[in-house]
């Protein structure tokens, strides 16, 4: 195919009827001020969409438009261009024509003659030009240029080093802290980079009898990243224990530690947990971004009536608000969104946490350290002497902490905390089971917010979906005959979602407000009476119903709603 021609984008779009002379003039003025690309200015100003520009360029150059959302790239062709070259020239190898020794290459800017020439030089093949949307291209590059093969190669290199006796365990600490080219160091760096790229919340290093498995938890579901020789596990865990300041000689007992890493301008706090197993030490790392990436309360997807009740509760001068749910359900994120709304120069806010997950300017945060007896209860007692208006307690772990928090709520402080319970309704009963006096629960607790995280459908491959007979039967139990007339969606899998059909998660909620009726029921002493009053108050506004609301809105799937429902019932 011949070399593409140079096109003046503005004039071309005017000729195509996609842009006016006035819009072009405004865009050119903005380009002079900012130096940004003209096409990007057109798109951000809303004059023309990226897809319209891309398709129009394809028509003009007689080049096919390739939708990367539905296109399935071939790994052997993708790797003909390095990741650096693909990003620099905004190009991706899509297909090959073996009969004519030609490669189809998609360009985000098909008028960039320098990029075309450089890609031709690198590939040493004739190029058939195709046009792709830049936003889709960048997402695809993030997905296809993963470090899976590099991780596998590094684990193999490390295993060979171990086999050849090149690792002297007597000198391992010195080697691993100074030699950044050591395979174990490169392997861990690559694993962290890939975990950040894939939005993983946890990294699991699990030694088995015949292999080491490294898995990532992405959107709440574990995915196998790589498998390696089991001899790789020991130096990996040893390295992690070193940088966490743990006892490397102790392999018989569980240990917990933490360290910080910085990758691609992203600071991440890593919480490490080791556990002895029959085949060696297993390590799990929770990745916590140090950026303030929590949302405002009104951006978290709460139903309006629930949001109003939560805001009313947290803006009271005193009382306790609890957020409940399992580990990894976003409880701390919700509490920090509430703190961000409450934060003002007129209020003193203290937090007691393990660990400090977010940094919020204007508040005083204390890290619990069990090793030196700096416990939740001890810090909380000291915090009350600091004259706070609002206190955040990371977790109600025991009776002592719960009672101190309750007393603080009864004496003019707003206390926010979390508790591990299955739903909102059983939370007050759980507090009673912990040994908290009944009158404290009745007088201090204002509201319980229970939440879960539900995976949301990938927008790029979402399509209408007909429920299975099992799903339809479940829907009919929830919705009655209306279930047959509803439209549902699911993601069919694309590069954007790593073929899973899901990208990201959305919280679902339910809340229980300690009204006078609920307080009377709590003081009554009969748990069944309390549960009955609570069910009447919630009246179907449950976690299951909120999850179903997302499915009816086309944001999640019936399969995901049923999965979450089974977890709650289990």
Secondary structure, 3 states (H helix, E strand, C coil): CCCCCCCCHHHHHHHCCCCCHHHHHHHHHHHHHHCCCHHHHHHHHCCCCHHHHHHHHHHHHCCEECCCCCCCCCHHHHCCCCHHHHHHHCEEEEEEEHHHCEEEEEECCCCCHHHHHHHHHHHCCEEEEEECCHHHHHHHHHHHCCCHHHHHHHHHHHHHHHHCCCCCHHHHHHHHHHCCCCHHHHHHHHHHHHHHHCCEEEEEEEECCCCEEEEEEECCEEEEEEEECCCHHHHHHHHHHHHCCCCCCCCCCCEEEEEEEEECCEEEEEEEEEEEECCEEEEEEEEEECCCCCCCHHHCCCCHHHHHHHHHHHCCCCEEEEEECCCCCCHHHHHHHHHHHHCCCCCCEEEEECCCCCCCCCCEEEECEHHHCECHHHHHHHHHCCCCCEEEECCCCCHHHHHHHHHHHHCCCEEEEEECCCCCCCHHHHHHHCCCCHHHHHHHEEEEEEEEEEEEECCCCEEEECCCHHHHHHHHHHHHHHHHHCCEEEECCCHHHCCCCEEEEEEEEEEEECCHHHHHHHHHCCHHHHHHHHHHHHCCCCHHHHHHHHHHCCCCCHHHHHHHHHHHHC
